[in-house]
Amino acid sequence: MTVQDSGKVALVTGASRGIGYGIAQALVARGDRVVITGRGEDALKDAVEKLGADRAVGIAGKAHDEAHQAAAVERAMEAFGRVDFLINNAGTNPVFGPMAELDLGVARKVYETNVISALGFAQQTWKAWQKENGGAIVNIASVAGVSASPFIGAYGMSKAAMVNLTQQLAHEFAPVVRVNAIAPAVVKTKFAEALYEGREAEAAAAYPLGRLGVPEDIGGAAEFLTSEKSGWITGQTLVIDGGIFLNAGVG
């Protein structure tokens, strides 16, 4: 079936694989064009080929690099003439251990990559298109940002900041741009595989819905939050957790 062109364009960061790619795939499937970013040229090229070279453009770089942020938005404007939607998915989690022993330099790196980069991309898309033409932003947070997250505290701290950044931008960018966040639990990606590798059945058993998340779960939510169906929703964080929070307090 031929998909009708929506006329809309999305910039999806960290989208060469995993959740970012799942989101880009969902948006392309509904007729959007996408500009995707990632650090690896080869992985990005493969993703563009799978999405369709007529529907997708890739630009490699580091999310926290301000020059890359500007270049990605400029590429979207050059290729498609607009950037209606921004999906801030790029993130890092390079450390595992207690907060009491957390290297502060690593904490700064996590915060810069996970939070400051999202703000930078939002500033760029706002100035280039959204301020005058409207649109939507979706920030990918995490359940780690709305609860305690043992041994990945730096990541959780940064995702909590992402939730608040969502509220700040939603307030400031209203009424022309809606800004929401998605907070997934464990999704089966290379990024998260250390949390379930070799024990997926055991990990999944903790979820009332009986499985871990997959990128398509988040793609569907991002598609909704960038559609007119969510036209009266802004400043919210949608938790997608397979029901895991239902277990809170159960002992």
C-alpha positions in Angstrom: 0.0 0.0 0.0 1.4 3.4 -1.0 1.6 5.8 2.0 0.3 9.3 1.3 2.9 12.0 2.0 1.9 13.9 5.1 3.9 17.0 4.1 5.5 16.9 7.6 9.2 16.6 8.5 10.7 15.2 11.7 14.2 15.4 13.1 15.0 12.4 15.2 18.2 12.3 17.2 20.1 9.1 18.0 18.1 7.2 15.4 20.5 4.9 13.6 19.1 2.0 15.7 17.0 1.2 18.7 14.2 3.5 20.0 15.2 6.3 17.7 15.0 4.1 14.7 11.7 2.7 15.8 10.3 6.2 16.1 11.7 7.3 12.7 10.2 4.1 11.2 6.8 4.9 12.6 6.8 8.5 11.3 7.9 7.4 7.8 5.2 4.8 7.8 2.5 7.5 8.3 4.0 9.7 5.5 6.5 12.0 7.2 10.0 12.6 6.0 12.8 12.4 8.5 16.2 13.6 9.2 18.0 11.2 11.6 21.2 11.7 13.5 23.7 9.3 15.0 27.4 9.0 15.8 28.3 6.2 13.4 28.3 7.0 9.6 27.9 3.3 8.6 25.0 2.6 11.0 23.3 5.9 9.9 23.7 5.0 6.2 22.1 1.6 6.8 19.2 3.2 8.7 18.6 5.7 5.8 18.6 2.8 3.3 16.0 0.9 5.3 13.8 3.9 5.8 14.1 4.8 2.2 16.5 7.3 0.7 13.5 9.3 -0.7 12.1 9.6 2.8 15.1 9.9 5.1 18.4 11.9 5.4 21.1 11.1 7.8 23.7 13.4 9.4 26.4 12.1 11.7 27.7 13.8 14.7 27.8 14.0 18.5 24.5 15.1 20.1 26.2 17.5 22.6 28.1 19.3 19.8 26.4 22.6 19.2 27.7 22.8 15.6 26.2 19.4 15.0 22.9 20.5 16.4 22.8 23.5 14.1 24.0 21.4 11.1 21.2 18.8 11.6 18.5 21.5 11.6 20.1 23.2 8.7 20.1 19.9 6.8 16.4 19.4 7.5 15.7 22.8 6.1 17.8 22.3 3.0 16.5 18.9 2.2 12.8 19.3 3.1 12.2 23.0 3.8 10.8 22.6 7.2 11.1 20.8 10.6 7.7 20.2 12.2 8.7 17.7 14.8 11.7 17.2 17.0 12.3 13.9 18.8 15.1 14.2 21.3 16.2 10.5 21.7 20.0 10.7 21.8 21.4 9.7 25.1 24.2 8.0 27.0 24.7 5.9 30.1 28.4 5.1 30.5 28.5 4.3 34.2 27.0 1.6 36.5 27.4 1.9 40.3 26.4 3.8 43.4 25.9 7.5 43.5 28.3 7.8 46.4 31.2 6.7 44.1 30.1 8.5 40.9 32.8 10.3 39.0 31.6 13.9 38.8 33.2 14.3 35.4 31.1 11.4 34.1 28.0 12.9 35.7 28.6 16.1 33.8 29.0 14.2 30.5 25.8 12.3 31.0 23.9 15.5 31.8 25.4 17.3 28.8 24.5 14.5 26.4 21.1 13.7 27.8 19.8 17.1 28.7 21.8 20.0 27.4 21.8 18.5 23.9 18.0 18.2 23.9 17.7 21.9 24.9 20.1 22.8 22.1 18.2 20.9 19.5 14.9 22.5 20.7 16.4 26.0 20.5 17.6 25.3 16.9 14.3 23.9 15.7 12.4 26.7 17.4 14.4 29.4 15.6 14.5 27.6 12.3 10.8 26.7 11.9 8.6 26.1 14.9 8.4 29.6 16.3 6.6 30.8 13.2 5.0 27.6 12.0 4.3 25.4 15.0 4.9 21.8 15.6 5.7 19.4 18.4 8.6 18.1 20.4 8.9 14.7 22.1 11.7 14.1 24.6 12.6 10.5 25.4 13.0 10.3 29.1 12.9 7.1 31.2 11.2 5.5 34.1 14.6 6.0 35.7 13.7 9.7 35.8 10.5 9.3 37.7 11.6 6.9 40.4 14.8 5.7 42.1 17.1 3.9 39.7 19.7 1.9 41.6 23.2 1.8 40.0 22.2 4.0 37.1 21.6 7.1 39.2 23.4 9.5 36.9 21.2 8.4 34.0 18.1 8.7 36.2 19.1 12.1 37.4 19.5 13.3 33.8 16.1 11.8 32.7 14.4 13.5 35.7 15.9 16.8 34.3 14.5 15.8 30.9 11.0 15.6 32.4 11.3 19.1 33.8 12.8 20.4 30.6 9.7 19.1 28.9 7.5 21.2 31.2 9.7 24.3 30.9 9.6 24.1 27.1 5.9 23.3 27.0 5.1 26.4 29.0 7.4 28.7 27.0 6.6 27.4 23.5 2.8 27.3 24.0 0.6 27.8 22.1 2.4 27.1 18.9 4.5 24.1 19.9 3.4 21.2 22.1 6.1 19.5 24.1 5.7 16.1 25.8 8.0 13.3 27.0 7.9 9.5 26.9 9.3 7.6 29.8 10.0 4.0 28.8 10.9 1.1 31.0 13.3 -1.5 29.6 13.1 -1.7 25.8 14.9 -4.4 23.9 17.8 -2.4 22.3 21.5 -2.6 22.2 21.7 0.4 24.6 19.7 -1.5 27.3 20.8 -5.0 26.7 23.0 -5.1 29.8 19.7 -4.9 31.8 18.3 -8.2 30.3 20.9 -10.0 28.3 21.0 -13.7 29.2 18.0 -13.4 31.5 15.3 -11.9 29.3 12.6 -14.3 30.6 13.4 -13.5 34.2 13.4 -9.8 33.5 10.1 -9.9 31.5 8.4 -11.9 34.3 8.5 -8.8 36.5 6.2 -7.0 34.0 2.5 -7.5 34.4 2.2 -7.5 30.6 4.7 -10.3 30.4 7.3 -8.9 28.1 9.9 -6.2 27.7 9.3 -3.2 25.5 10.3 -3.1 21.8 11.1 0.1 19.8 7.8 -0.1 18.0 6.0 0.5 21.3 7.8 3.8 21.7 7.4 4.6 18.0 3.6 4.3 18.3 3.6 6.7 21.2 5.8 9.2 19.5 3.5 9.0 16.4 0.5 9.8 18.6 2.2 12.7 20.4 3.2 14.3 17.1 -0.3 14.0 15.6 -3.5 16.1 15.8 -5.0 13.3 18.0 -2.9 14.7 20.8 -3.6 18.3 20.0 -4.7 19.2 23.5 -1.8 17.5 25.3 1.4 19.4 26.3 3.8 19.3 29.2 3.1 15.7 30.0 5.2 12.6 30.5 3.7 9.4 29.1 5.1 6.4 31.1 5.3 3.2 28.9 6.3 0.5 31.3 4.4 -2.7 30.6 2.7 -2.2 33.9 5.9 -2.4 36.0 4.9 0.5 38.2 1.8 -1.5 39.2 4.2 -3.6 41.3 5.3 -0.6 43.4 4.7 -1.3 47.1 4.0 -5.0 46.5 6.1 -7.0 48.9 
